[in-house]
Amino acid sequence: MAVRKGDLLQGTLDLLVLNVLGAGPNHGYGIATRLHQLSDDVLHVEEGSLYPALYRMEEQGLIEAEWRPTENNRTAKFYALTRKGRRTAQAERDGWRRLSGAVGRVLRALEQGA
């Protein structure tokens, strides 16, 4: 099954961004690139989705941002997790694992004729 534009479940983007930032501060383009790489080129996060999510998470106190130079000597806004963001990332991971496990159990049971 091909993944279509918009297939990323609402709320999943926040989960993914928070967990990418768990590895260390990054700028928007770096976050999008990392998600693309880690998903084996399946996830393509558009700027129109990523930056509003980053601004929202910053307003919620989950991440903080500062302007600094990139590896290309350009200035970019780097985002980093706050303490609240780390707790939220863990809670979101736990919730995702619980949800995806439940969906997997339902699909397996239905495939076996339950």
C-alpha positions as CSV (number, residue, x, y, z in Angstrom):
1,M,0.0,0.0,0.0
2,A,1.4,3.4,-0.9
3,V,1.5,6.1,1.7
4,R,-0.5,9.1,0.4
5,K,0.0,12.7,1.3
6,G,-1.8,13.4,4.5
7,D,-1.6,9.8,5.8
8,L,0.4,10.9,8.9
9,L,-2.1,10.7,11.7
10,Q,-3.0,13.9,13.5
11,G,-0.7,14.1,16.6
12,T,1.8,11.7,15.1
13,L,3.9,14.6,13.8
14,D,4.4,16.0,17.3
15,L,5.4,12.5,18.6
16,L,8.0,12.2,15.8
17,V,9.4,15.7,16.1
18,L,9.7,15.5,19.9
19,N,11.6,12.2,19.6
20,V,13.9,13.5,16.8
21,L,14.8,16.4,19.1
22,G,15.4,13.9,21.9
23,A,18.7,13.1,20.1
24,G,19.7,16.8,20.3
25,P,18.8,20.3,19.0
26,N,18.1,20.6,15.3
27,H,16.6,23.1,12.9
28,G,13.4,22.6,10.9
29,Y,15.1,21.4,7.7
30,G,17.2,19.0,9.7
31,I,14.2,17.6,11.5
32,A,12.4,17.0,8.2
33,T,15.4,15.4,6.7
34,R,16.0,13.1,9.7
35,L,12.4,11.9,9.6
36,H,12.7,11.3,5.9
37,Q,15.9,9.3,6.4
38,L,14.7,7.3,9.4
39,S,11.4,6.4,7.6
40,D,13.3,4.9,4.6
41,D,12.0,7.8,2.5
42,V,8.3,7.2,3.3
43,L,7.6,10.3,5.4
44,H,7.9,13.7,3.7
45,V,7.1,16.4,6.2
46,E,6.1,19.6,4.4
47,E,7.1,23.0,5.8
48,G,3.4,23.9,5.9
49,S,2.9,21.2,8.5
50,L,6.3,21.2,10.3
51,Y,6.7,24.9,11.2
52,P,3.1,25.4,12.6
53,A,3.7,22.2,14.7
54,L,7.1,23.6,15.9
55,Y,5.5,27.0,16.8
56,R,2.7,25.2,18.7
57,M,5.1,23.0,20.6
58,E,7.1,26.1,21.5
59,E,4.0,27.9,22.8
60,Q,3.2,24.8,24.9
61,G,6.6,24.8,26.5
62,L,7.6,21.5,25.0
63,I,10.5,22.9,23.0
64,E,12.6,26.1,23.1
65,A,14.3,27.8,20.2
66,E,17.4,29.9,19.5
67,W,19.0,31.3,16.4
68,R,22.5,30.0,15.7
69,P,24.7,29.1,12.7
70,T,24.3,25.9,10.9
71,E,27.0,23.6,9.5
72,N,26.7,25.6,6.3
73,N,27.4,28.9,8.2
74,R,23.9,30.1,7.7
75,T,21.7,31.2,10.6
76,A,18.8,29.0,11.5
77,K,16.4,28.6,14.4
78,F,17.4,25.5,16.4
79,Y,14.8,23.7,18.5
80,A,15.6,21.7,21.6
81,L,13.4,19.8,24.1
82,T,12.6,21.3,27.4
83,R,12.1,19.1,30.5
84,K,8.4,19.2,29.9
85,G,9.1,18.2,26.3
86,R,11.1,15.2,27.4
87,R,8.3,14.0,29.7
88,T,5.8,14.5,26.9
89,A,7.9,12.6,24.4
90,Q,8.1,9.6,26.7
91,A,4.4,9.7,27.3
92,E,3.7,10.0,23.6
93,R,6.0,7.1,22.8
94,D,4.3,4.9,25.4
95,G,0.9,5.8,24.1
96,W,1.9,5.1,20.5
97,R,3.3,1.7,21.4
98,R,0.1,0.8,23.2
99,L,-2.1,2.0,20.3
100,S,0.0,0.4,17.6
101,G,0.1,-2.8,19.5
102,A,-3.7,-2.9,19.9
103,V,-4.2,-2.2,16.2
104,G,-1.8,-5.0,15.3
105,R,-3.6,-7.4,17.6
106,V,-7.0,-6.5,16.0
107,L,-5.6,-6.9,12.5
108,R,-4.0,-10.3,13.3
109,A,-7.1,-11.6,15.0
110,L,-9.2,-10.6,12.0
111,E,-6.8,-12.2,9.5
112,Q,-7.1,-15.4,11.6
113,G,-10.9,-15.3,11.3
114,A,-11.8,-14.1,14.7
